[in-house]
Amino acid sequence: MKKGLVQKTIAVLLGAAIALPTGTGALAAGASTAHAGAATKHAASVNGHWAQQVMQEWKDKGYINGYADGGLHPNDRVTRAQLAALINRSSGFTAASEISFKDVSGKAWYAGDVAKAAAAGYMKGDGNGSFRPTGEVTRQELAVVLALLLKLEPDANAAAFSDTVGSPAWSKGAIGAVTKAGLMQGSGARFNPAAAATRAEVVTVLDRAAKQAAESAVTYDKAGTYGPEKGTETLKGSVNVTQSGVTLRNTVIEGDLLLGKQIANGDVTLENVTVKGTTKIEGGGPNSIHIVDSVLVTVLVDKRDGSVRIVTEGSSSVSQITLQSGAFLQEAGTGSGFGNVRLSELIPAGSTVRMAGQFESLEVSAASLNVNLSSGSIGEVTVGEGAAGTNLNVSAAARIARLILNAAANVTGTGAIERAQVNASGTSFQTRPQQLNVGAGVSAPSVAASGPASTGGPASTSGGSNGGGNAAAPVPVTDRLEVANGSAVLQFVNPVSGLTLADLNVTATVTESAYAMPYTLESLNFDAASNKLTFAPISLDEHYGETLQVKVTPAAGTTKFSASLSGSALIEGFSGIVTDVDNRPVADMRIDFRRGMGNVDGAVAASVSTDANGRYTVYAPAGIYTGVTSKAGFISGTVVAVGVSDTYNRSENHTAIKIPAGDEIRIVLTWGERPRDEDSHLLGPAGDGYGFHTWFGEKQAYDEGELIADLDHDDTSSFGPETTTIRKKMDGTYQFYVHNYSGNGAGDQTLRNSGAKVDVYVGSQALPVKSYTIPAGTGSEIYWYVFDMTLNGSDIAFTDRNEFADRAPTALYGQTRPSTEGILNEEAYKLLSVTDVTYRKRNENVPLTLEGTTIREDVDFNIKQIREVGVTDDVYTVVGDVYTVTGNVYIGKQGRNIVFTNYNLGTETVVYKVSVELSLNGRTLERDIEVVVPELHDLLEQIMSRAAAKLEEQGADPQLQSAYDRAAAALNAEEPEAKIAAYESLVDLLR
């Protein structure tokens, strides 16, 4: 076999743990095979691992690959080359720079990734001309890479850890920076800087770093046009516009968009812009914010003086817009324009909201507002119970299909109101609604203009439906069909009763791009009491965004009605999966969805139940919905779901939380959309004066092998829940705090304004025994110390803290009881995964642990077997016990050490797999270490390179120069003795 092929195979063996770059697929397969023999020595499966969710997500994205056994091996350690490949792949780095590292061959699989890492500036060499591609990444090295990757400023926060005192100066500032940013944390008072980073740790930290980087904002602070003239640009983070006269075009914004206060009364135009996060409008004047051919999911308006005009043009759509100030909303295009409009309770009393266009719905939550519909229509207007004193003006060119008044309102104008439901006394109308219903016990509204009204339902028995006794004939209203995906309600001016399905001729079409195709409605039924047709909803997978048109005409021979009714609805909605904290599907869970963010007690828009696989599907118009979950044995939760007009959203998933067992305590954290990632931290007693700390990096706490507490669900994408469960109650004081892991975003995206809530459940009680809601404010602290909980037998006492700080609270129990497994793992972290005999002479020990570390004396260290790696078939060929092997053997075992026994005089590098076993208190842990023995020619070249570097750095050194010259002469000599003598001479001089 040629030398190049041998080196290539070794590179694959060393680089297989993380997904290889494109073009190395065949090598990756070989590497997986090579590792199969060692799979039983490692935790292959990620199931049940604390990093299961994020590792599976990265595998699904193609950032990491599994082994041949299907496992992701979360506890395997990571080399520098693997880390570079992973960062490049996940971050999309493509630019490469020229590199000249002496240990990176241009043919190595990682050469391209090392070049990209150098170009991006997040990884460098060791100062001696080497990159150390097969060297394991320690936690302090990972901190440095993260700091360079995110351009973090050095920080002195590393001094907070007891074990960083002796850390290299180059790492301390980075450790401080990443811990301050919340990217990495220690365990108690230790950071473990020299410990090797595992696949699980690296993926988790990089995932969190990516999310932080994605939330960093691009700012446009000068007037002008931004975005490509043709095509589309995607911005992964958020965008701030802080100047008037800005036009943003042909852009997809993955984060949020802020139109800042600095715009004042100026103009901003969005052309062909899609915002997947929240658009917040704080600036803009009467001339307007123009939304042209754009898609905005959620818009929040807070222009203090209420002077802003927001107009949708072309094919624009805004699924939901919430006003926290007055505004003028206008539709001037052919698209769906504004969907659901919500007037928040934060709007100052006396503010004016003007509307012109075709709106799906309007929800009024603030009191004493002036709402003017100057033209167009609104499908449904709801005035909430807290919105008393609303002045609603419907001009002559405007129409409201349905008006629901849950608070007293003054309705003026001569526009048409087809149906009105009055549920609060004290309401007045200038023009009588065409159909007026008054709730039981509610005083009839006053009507200034005498006009006909149609009464019925509860209103006819309340005495108030006729507008104060002014009886009148009904005003004719067009018969119509209200269509939704799955139902159609027949509405007649004059009541029609006694209908059956046999009286109806029902036809339907589904229209896409102006082509209407006949469609047969399945499972068709009819309810005579409500005149409601139901049918199997049209598939969202096959017809999303298309238009369903339903037509109902009298069947042949029927005389009960004569009208031809028709109506249409867009085929829209969303779906998701409900699982428990163990990722198992939850069947038969009911979810009641209501329109709007945070709406948990309004009218239910859709009710669904999960199937055997935990999946649910909602068929409803695009917009934002809040679902409330319910099922026996589970804590009631909320699901915030978004239906988008142009894309079928299948990922509105939810984690259902079970009511704890009778002897457990469960702490549930929930919050709003921003910040995206808030973390639960629980500190508590573990017996004998020891303590524990559960958090996302150490989810389970044990004492003497028994699980006492765990973070059983960690949410990283808004809302929560995160749940922490005390499995075994121990006397002492528990401390619970929340960390804003995402960091503070633009404006009010802080921990204090996240709407965070903490509920504490004791035993099998369905309701919390204690609840905390975060106090809102202007502070930017990232820690919320919520409460202390003291247990004394069956007694539980809470001490409310509600303290905010930029540092975590000090633990009452500072030291964690070391477990046997913990000690073995701690010692295993000291082991190298790859070592070599470079700069070693014959009969000297080969390093097996990190520099400056040794295995504890009370831990038995046993070298069980030495195997040579066979390179012809990419599997391990067992050589056997080193003492019985005949032929060329280059390493041997002496007690707890591996000894370099002989020089490799062949033409190929030889690799050994050394199996070691750590034992303590009857527990064992096995690890494999690869020992690389280059051929003598390569050893001599490497030591000569090091000598040349020293001569160049230090200047004249006659003794070293003479030894170098002898080595140069011996390099091509036939006799190995000359090479050995030259090599050992240089080794002695360079030590």
Buried (B, 14 or more C-beta within 10 A) or exposed (E): EEBEEBBBBBBBBBBBBBBBBEEBEEBBBBBBBBBBBBBEBBBBBBEEBBBBBBBBBBBEEEBBBBBBBEBBBBBBBBBBBBBBBBBBBBBEBEEBEEBEBBBBBEEBBBBBBBBBBBBBEBBEBEEBBBBBBBBBBBBBBBBBBBBBBBEBEBBEBBEBBEBBEEBEEEBBBBBBBBBBBBBBBBBBEEBBBBBBBBBBBBBBBBBBBBBBBBBBBBBBEEEEEBBEEEEEEEBBBBBBBBBBBBBBBBBBBBBBBBBBBBBBBBBBBBBBBBBBBBBBBBBBBEBBBBBBBBBBBBBBBBBBEBBBBBBBBBBBBBBBBBBBBBBBBBBBBEBBBBBBBBBBEEBEEEBBBBBBBBBBBBBBBBBBBBBBBBBBBBBBBBBBEEBBBBBBBBBEBBBBBBBBBBBBBBBBBEBBBBBBBBBBBBBEBBBBBBBBBBBEEBBBBEBEEEBBBBBEEBBBEBEBBBBEEEEBEBBEBEBBBBBBBBBBBBBBBEEBEEBEEEBBEBBBBBBEEEEEEEBEBEEBEBEEEEBBBBBEBBEBEEBBBBBBBBBBBBBEEBEEBEBEBBBBBBBBBBBBBBBBBEBEBBBEBBBBBBBBBBBEEBEEBBEBEBBEEBBBBBBBBBBBBBBBBEBEEBBEBBBBBBBBBEBBBBEBBBBBBBBBEEEBBBBBBBBBBBBBBBBBBBBBBBBEEBBBBBBBBBBBBBBEEEEBBBBBBBBBEBBBBBBBBBBBBBEBBBBBBBBBBBBBBBBBBBBBBBBBBBBBBBEEEEEBEBEBEBEEEEBBBBBBBBBBBBBEEEEBEBEEBEEBEEEBBEBBBEEBBEBBBEBBBBBBBBBBBBBBBBBBBBEBEBBBBBEEBEBBEEBEBBBEBBBBBBBEEBBBEEBEEBEEEEEEBBBBBEEBBBBBBBBBEBEBBBBBBBBBBBBBEEEEBBBBBBBBBBBBBBBBBBBBBBBBBBBEEEEEBEEBEEBBEBBBEBBEEEEBEBBBBBBBBBBEBBE
